[in-house]
Amino acid sequence: NVESSIPLSYQWSRNGVSMDGEVDRILTLHAGNGAADGDQYAVTVVSYGEVVESESASLSIVEAISLWLRTYFSESKWDEPLVMSKFADPDHDRVPNFFEYIFGTDPSR
């Protein structure tokens, strides 16, 4: 995010390739626009002939259910599929995580 009283122009790139039409100060990504986990984004800012390119930032896509599960389980469990997958039942109540998420119940009890 860059702010200035002098005129600035922007050009965003993904994986080193300029993104057509992405010339705003802030880049907004939407589901289905081709963004993928691990993509590298950068912006080039130009003002009065001076050019500055940002460092690349890596995109991490995380499903909402994964973030929700992280509120119930410690970091040591985050890589365990029998705890963290949508269809896991870590509390053995015969209700998979997906339904615990939908109904707002606690998947750890």
KAJOWO-V810296 format. One record per run of one state. SS is the DSSP state (h for helix, s for strand, l for the rest). FROM is the first residue (numbers start at 1). TO is the last residue. If there is no record, write none. Layout:
# KAJOWO-V810296
SS_FROM_TO / SS_FROM_TO
This chain:
# KAJOWO-V810296
l_1_8 / s_9_14 / l_15_16 / s_17_18 / l_19_39 / s_40_47 / l_48_49 / s_50_53 / l_54_56 / s_57_58 / l_59_63 / h_64_70 / l_71_74 / h_75_77 / l_78_80 / h_81_84 / l_85_96 / h_97_103 / l_104_109
